[in-house]
Amino acid sequence: MSALREKPAWRALTAHQKELATRHLRDMFAADPGRAERYRAEAAGWRLDYARHRIDDQALEQLFALARECGLEARRDAMFAGEKVNTTEQRAALHVALRAPARKTIKVDGENVVPQVHEVLKRMGTFAHAIREGRWLGFTGRPIRNIVNVGIGGSDLGPVMAYEALRHYSDRKLTVRFVSNVDYTDFAEAVHDLRPDETLFIVASKTFTTLETMTNAHSARDWLMKAAGGDKGAVAKHFVALSTNAKAVEEFGISTGQMYGFWDWVGGRYSMDSAIGLSTMIAVGPDAFAEMLAGFHAMDEHFRTTPLERNLPVIMGLLGVWYTDFFGAETQAVLPYEQYLKRFPAYLQQLTMESNGKHVTLGGAQVDYATGPVYWGEPGTNGQHSFYQLIHQGTRLIPCDFVGFGQSLNPYGRHHDLLLANVIAQAEALAMGKTLEQVLAEGIDEALAPHRVFEGNRPSSLLLAERLTPHTLGALIALYEHIVFTQAAIWDINPFDQWGVELGKQLALRVVDEIESPRKALHHDSATNAAITWYRKARRKAEEGAGVTPSHQRKVLVIDIGGSHVKAMLTGNKREVEIKSNRKLTPPEMVKQLRAAIRGWKYDAVAVGYPGPVIHERIAREPYNLGKGWVGFNFTQAFGCPVKIINDAAMQALGSYEGGRMLFLGLGTGLGSAFIVDGTVEPMELAHLPYKKGTFEDYVGTRGMKAHGKKKWQAHVFDVVAQLQAALEPDYVVLGGGNVRHLTELPTGARRGDNHNAFTGGFRLWEKLT
Ligand SMILES: O=P(O)(O)OC[C@H]1O[C@](O)(CO)[C@@H](O)[C@@H]1O
């Protein structure tokens, strides 16, 4: 049995629950006139009424004892002190530092992080003012009016929720939208009525690698480029990034001057008050954003300093544990009676379920008790006409959190009275119910009476604040963050990691590759294989319907760009065409000359092997041995058909690939490299790794051959291959590139490549449908 179940308080609670399970809230209220007053607590503008819970003083005492036995206070203090409480990622979880006043000191690894936080907030404020005052201009000189936040999970849900919640306070001249889903419909609908020259994209991603966000960000850039006629300068005016990954942001083409950073000690779902909140700040202004942070901080301080017995997050967290572990409740409903909070339940789903959906303890042991419940909800009163039936008369116990405000932000007639009357009445109806006697006394027919009975005894919290303001919103969010923390402390789980999202992500990458390579054999379970096969067919049908050439009939023009020549070949055509290249060759010039050289060739798609880094099929850096203008060049427009770009070594590697784990090394002027594992190509930049007194390239590139002579060069090639074999453990190595012909023999485990394989690689690239 787990240590938790052995704790005295846990045992006492188990016993006491048996007693309380038989008692009705009706009776508890009747027997205890002071109940409502005693079971009420306040903090940071919020009033928590928890009298309608199936508890008594003894249950509460034991719950607080449990919290103490589980070391809640020490765990909380460790979090606030910047200790690495996220143990599986060896990180602090210091979202509380994001809203700490400038005078505070909070250290991570000995460094006070509060000044950095305020530095970023200041920069965000300057930028937000520039947008709000119409001083930030788009590529045609028109002011930015549209803000599109591109992010997902914590980089979307928090900003959307806060924008919706604070819409009343927002600048109505601005249009603020959010794109998260990899479904292109999300993007298409978000921008369909927007002018590109008035639109700012905020690419929000902690890691800047998230598939959905990067896919949408690239589509956003294409959308802008199309309108800006390929003018790359437009990116600087229309894109900012919110991230911890400066390198990836730069590779995408956003300068660090337009990046607002945060830190690895901010978890994605705890980040809406970091730079990730830029869209919120632009919408409501830096002052209101600061007010929201003050609300967060007020609740943080309450959680940090108030005794457990009067501590809102602790009380609510423990009540959640009470129902989850002692009453077997599976879910928790959150029901805001405030239309502006319509996205609050969705936001809470990530906060609570990504945090506490865990099955092992901090020490890695399987738990033998239930952890995080399913959070769900909708704004009232809408839910009343939908799922409340089940809460009132169904067979499940569903604790509810009702949220309401004393004043409406849009007062009119009786609307707010009706709204508040409903939330109060729902809490009462759930707790008190209606007995058979009461039903019969109303003159209801006996046969019908059982259908009209409400068992009652359904628990709920009623959270009330005077008015929805940035401050009360901040405090409300912090309240739930700390509820989650309290529960994690009891359950002895890590609320700050999210390994559970990884497997699906990995498999999706494998499946997408199989979908796009329709000839690839499938080795999943039979149901997965059948689903992929079904979709491959649907996809082909859609392509045929859209008049797109199906992959098996497609004619591909492959272009292999090198420092001295650009070579091209067409599907089904053995003839290779080449033009000269040099240090001045620009992409428009190359396209012009090449088109002249291949006049009469008909193709549906182009594959380009580019001598430099290519990330997500986009050129990431200008080439060393050619002219300028390659980054961001619109090849699709230039060739009038879809174009795929890949690193040149990776293209040759793909053409040389015969399955398994293959390391490819291109021995030429430099050293090209790529690794392919089970069909997935990973371009590499091994050339510049340190080797002897220089780098690999210095010894095995043409320069190395010239400096040391062919014999020594060959010895260096053998040595480099041996080192890489030891490090990467490929099944085989393919040595390609122009200089491979100078090798008199080959290292063990190596095969000779063929430059022609570059073309095969280009054709293979298009075997994957787009
Ligand atoms: O901000 P990022 O790095 O794009 O991540 C987005 C989301 O993806 C997750 O890592 C997993 O779904 C979330 O925790 C996070 O909020």
The ligand as a MOL file (V3000), in Angstrom:
LIG
                    3D

  0  0  0     0  0            999 V3000
M  V30 BEGIN CTAB
M  V30 COUNTS 16 16 0 0 0
M  V30 BEGIN ATOM
M  V30 1 O 4.6030 26.6940 -26.1550 0
M  V30 2 P 4.9570 25.4450 -26.8900 0
M  V30 3 O 6.3760 25.0380 -26.6590 0
M  V30 4 O 4.6480 25.5840 -28.3510 0
M  V30 5 O 4.0830 24.2530 -26.3090 0
M  V30 6 C 2.6840 24.2420 -26.4100 0
M  V30 7 C 2.0370 23.2270 -25.5080 0
M  V30 8 O 2.4940 21.9250 -25.8010 0
M  V30 9 C 2.6760 21.1840 -24.6040 0
M  V30 10 O 4.0310 21.0860 -24.3460 0
M  V30 11 C 2.1450 19.7900 -24.6980 0
M  V30 12 O 0.8800 19.7440 -25.2250 0
M  V30 13 C 1.9870 22.0340 -23.5420 0
M  V30 14 O 2.4660 21.7890 -22.2840 0
M  V30 15 C 2.3120 23.3960 -24.0320 0
M  V30 16 O 1.5300 24.3540 -23.4230 0
M  V30 END ATOM
M  V30 BEGIN BOND
M  V30 1 2 1 2
M  V30 2 1 2 3
M  V30 3 1 2 4
M  V30 4 1 2 5
M  V30 5 1 5 6
M  V30 6 1 6 7
M  V30 7 1 7 8
M  V30 8 1 7 15
M  V30 9 1 8 9
M  V30 10 1 9 10
M  V30 11 1 9 11
M  V30 12 1 9 13
M  V30 13 1 11 12
M  V30 14 1 13 14
M  V30 15 1 13 15
M  V30 16 1 15 16
M  V30 END BOND
M  V30 END CTAB
M  END
